[in-house]
Structure formats: C-alpha cells, structure tokens
Amino acid sequence: MHISDGVLSVTISVATYALTLAGTALSVKKVRDESLPKIAVVTSAFFVASLIHLPLGPTSVHLLMPGIVGALLGPAAFLSITVGLFLQSILFQFGGLTALGANAIMMGVPALTCGFLFKWIRGSSRMSNTLAGALVGGLGTIFAAVLLAVFLFTSGEDFLGVAKFALVAHIPVVIIEAAVSAFTISFIYRVKPEMLDWKNF
C-alpha cells in the first residue's frame, strides 16, 4: 500500500509533506534516549514486514502493521513509520519521495490513533490485552486502506476504480493483521509486559 510518484497532485503532496514534518517533529519530542532500542526494533519489523508484496489485480497487498506499531510505540509510532517508509523509498523504490508525505500520513495517523485506543481499552489481563491487540491490528489496516482510497480519489476519476479495488483487496489483510497483532501482544504480555507500557515516551 504505497502511493507512487506522480499519482498525487502537487497540492496534496505539499500539504501531506507539511503534515508529516509536523507529525514527525511532535513524535521526536516524545522520544527519550532509553526508548530508542525499542523504536529501532519495531521500525525494523515494520520495514521488513511491509516489503513483502502480493500482487492482486491492479494493486498489491502486504502487511501494514500500523495497529501493532501504535500499540507498542504510542506517540513515537509516527516517527517509526516515517523512517521505515523513507528507507523503503530510497532503498527499494517502494512508494516515492514525492509521495512520502502522503504515505506517512496514510499509515502514521492510523498508528497514532490505534496506539491511544490500545492504551485506553487494553485492561490489565492477558486476554483483554490480546483482544485489544486484535482490534487495533484490524482497525489500523482499515483506517490506512480508507486513507489510501481517499488519496487516490483526490487524484481523479482514473484512480477511482483502483481505490475501490484496493479497499476490497485489503479485507483479508485486516483479518491477518488482527491475528498477527493479537498473537504478538499476547506473547509480549506473557514474556515482557513492560514493553506494552509507553508512558515514558
């Protein structure tokens, strides 16, 4: 789910870049030195997982991970996703540098939203954390897919069909993301529950 160079209008590209710079700056302000290793590990996982694409018609699908990134990093999630997308863009040409702002908004905003939602609903038991992980994993993907469709819709009628297809194509991804997030949160809660606490960011 990467928007390529040349798809978005100059106005949208500039506006999303400005929002991304602001979001990244706010995210950086919330980061403490002791949190950097955790951010690096989560960013690496996001970078690798979203590199594996499965072609599907005029689009492709892959793990997005905004829900789990948000649950693990909270306010630092936007920074993590922006760095991951930037590296994918310059190293593998996934997405484009002119569309980096839109791609960061498309996945960073759902990550932030899901992070705070997870913190609000997670409860104190392993089961409640697992269910919260499943919920934010699925919702993060839905939110990102909707933002993708909105960005493509603003690019003109030529992309309207692709936008609709992209939404439908990501339905299986929603289910997979929910399952992966539930398993990950459950495992982390069992072996190192303090990793789910990002109050120090």
URHU-V620272 format. One record per pair of residues at least 12 apart in sequence whose C-alpha atoms are under 6 Angstrom apart, sorted by the first residue. I is the first residue (numbers start at 0). GAP is how many residues later the second one is. If there is no record, write none. Layout:
i = (I:I)
gap = (GAP:GAP)
This chain:
i = (1:2:3:3:4:4:4:7:15:15:16:19:23:26:26:26:29:30:42:42:46:49:49:49:65:65:65:66:66:66:66:66:67:67:69:69:69:69:70:70:71:73:77:81:105:105:106:109:109:113:117:129:129:129:132:132:132:133:133:133:133:136:136:136:137:137:137:140:144:148)
gap = (93:92:91:92:91:93:94:147:85:86:84:81:55:48:49:52:171:170:37:41:37:12:13:14:41:45:74:44:47:69:70:73:69:113:41:42:44:45:44:47:124:41:30:22:38:41:37:30:33:22:14:52:55:56:48:49:52:44:45:47:48:40:41:44:36:39:40:33:22:14)
